[in-house]
Amino acid sequence: MSTIPKRPRGTILLLEGKCIACGARCQSVCPVDAIEMNEKGEPIIDTQTCTICRKCVKECPVDAIENYLTPAEKEQMAVFETWKASAAKQVSKEPKAPKEQEQPVAKKPEEGGIADWKGVWVFVEQVNGKAHDVAWELLSKGKTLANDLGVELAAFVIGENIQHLADEAFGFGADKVYIVDHPTLKSYRTDPYVKATVDLVNHYKPEIILMGATGLGRDLAGAVATQLRTGLTADCTGLTIDKVNRLLEQTRPAFGGNIMATILTEKCRPQMASVRPHVMPKSEFIKGKKGELIIEPFTLDEADITTKVVEIISSANKGMVNITGSKILISGGRGMTSKESFKLLEELASVVGGVVSGSRSAVDNGWIEQPRQVGQTGKTVHPKLYIACGISGAIQHLVGMQDSDFIIAINKDKTAPIFSVAHLGIVGDVFEIIPALIKKIRESNAIIVQ
Ligand SMILES: Cc1cc2nc3c(=O)[nH]c(=O)nc-3n(C[C@H](O)[C@H](O)[C@H](O)COP(=O)(O)OP(=O)(O)OC[C@H]3O[C@@H](n4cnc5c(N)ncnc54)[C@H](O)[C@@H]3O)c2cc1C
């Protein structure tokens, strides 16, 4: 029996003068935290902790990290490679193992119960009789889904004195509107809202329910799905219909945003999905459009509700900007290197009449406040102009801004993924490009029309 030669491990080294400080990509892939970054953004590799997994070598966009082998190790590597090649040849000659028996294809759900559920519903979230815009965005998407399924599109509104919202819902495309109007539903509380929704759903059996992934919507959707014992896909970024199986295809980022997963609720009804505000476009409001209005009775004694609303204190307007409403966003990332440098972004924002936002790295470093974060765990934005400064373009960031009308990216790494969504890419140093841009705009006396 021949012995298997050992593969030499070598050492992981940074090659001098090659690192471009791409934003700690090597550090982010190291599974054993053996890499620290110095103030220039270059890696310091702790060879004692390093397990030579070579992930950083593969990740580096400019081959600045090497798996160094001594001359003796190089010889040993040649022996190992020769053995590996001959072993591979031998394996390919060996008869192949019989294929494992194919897994049976998942059975389609029994038609019986599921076929009874019909229609697409959208929850119209409201506070003090004013609807949240996400409801109208979802009605627009709901219309496409309902057309694909050949069913009606309905909206349902829960609250007190909310009947006027039915006209708005018709105007945004609903064929039917269900209203549950009762004094106990004046302010949002989970229990009565869940009861109102579950009663409605059990009575009318819609096959799809869409809700806004707002604070209120997230709370309600989860509680309703639990009571109905059905699936809920939160924070969907895409919704389509599999017309053959009449299933809602619910697409959302998964595994930390590294893949886009399409999720099906095959065996339970309704199929529930939530979508964040500003993810789906809102269709035109048609004035005077009418539909069927259904006022649903509701009974629940205030004494049976354990939570009481004592006072409502608005958290809005504490000097905080709502980045989702801004037409121009100047967004900064780790490439801006410090809180101080964000002043440069503020200056650019002031000359173009925009607002400063940023990546999660900028938030984690304390350079901007969390409400200004763009991305999967921040806000989804659709500005007319998005200028990404020193942002690499991780998928979790892209999902929050890639639908902006016009994207300009400034990054010194030409392989940065942000360039894949940018309409205009500038490869260069933000500290040279941004001041030049500000100067040029000021000199041109340009008036930015938003
Ligand atoms: C579950 C989960 C949710 C997340 N949610 C979000 C989210 O909502 N939003 C978000 O942004 N991230 C989110 N992230 C983090 C995300 O994966 C990235 O880590 C983050 O977006 C990186 O931020 P960045 O682009 O600012 O930094 P880096 O990736 O470090 O990129 C910095 C960039 O700056 C460039 N650069 C450096 N110096 C200069 C210079 N002088 N001039 C020009 N360019 C320069 C570099 O080339 C690099 O491309 C999430 C991660 C997870 C796991």
The ligand as a Gaussian input file, in Angstrom:
#p B3LYP/6-31G(d) Opt

LIG

0 1
 C      -27.893000      39.906000       7.894000
 C      -27.104000      41.073000       7.376000
 C      -27.758000      42.256000       7.134000
 C      -27.057000      43.360000       6.649000
 N      -27.719000      44.504000       6.381000
 C      -27.066000      45.526000       5.794000
 C      -27.741000      46.721000       5.421000
 O      -28.930000      46.909000       5.664000
 N      -27.029000      47.687000       4.809000
 C      -25.701000      47.571000       4.527000
 O      -25.105000      48.503000       3.951000
 N      -25.031000      46.463000       4.895000
 C      -25.683000      45.449000       5.529000
 N      -24.994000      44.348000       5.907000
 C      -23.507000      44.390000       5.842000
 C      -22.979000      44.108000       4.458000
 O      -22.783000      42.728000       4.302000
 C      -21.607000      44.789000       4.260000
 O      -20.738000      44.363000       5.280000
 C      -21.675000      46.305000       4.284000
 O      -22.668000      46.755000       3.393000
 C      -20.326000      46.854000       3.855000
 O      -20.351000      48.250000       3.976000
 P      -19.375000      49.148000       3.087000
 O      -19.654000      48.901000       1.663000
 O      -19.500000      50.529000       3.622000
 O      -17.951000      48.626000       3.556000
 P      -16.903000      47.724000       2.817000
 O      -17.512000      46.502000       2.293000
 O      -15.778000      47.578000       3.753000
 O      -16.469000      48.583000       1.546000
 C      -15.744000      49.755000       1.594000
 C      -15.464000      50.161000       0.176000
 O      -14.803000      51.394000       0.170000
 C      -13.848000      51.390000      -0.871000
 N      -12.849000      52.403000      -0.507000
 C      -11.961000      52.387000       0.515000
 N      -11.274000      53.541000       0.566000
 C      -11.720000      54.294000      -0.474000
 C      -11.400000      55.579000      -0.963000
 N      -10.495000      56.355000      -0.367000
 N      -12.022000      56.034000      -2.085000
 C      -12.959000      55.270000      -2.711000
 N      -13.313000      54.050000      -2.274000
 C      -12.715000      53.568000      -1.166000
 C      -13.309000      49.997000      -0.906000
 O      -12.740000      49.698000      -2.167000
 C      -14.575000      49.197000      -0.594000
 O      -15.200000      48.776000      -1.778000
 C      -25.656000      43.253000       6.407000
 C      -25.014000      42.050000       6.676000
 C      -25.720000      40.984000       7.142000
 C      -24.981000      39.703000       7.397000

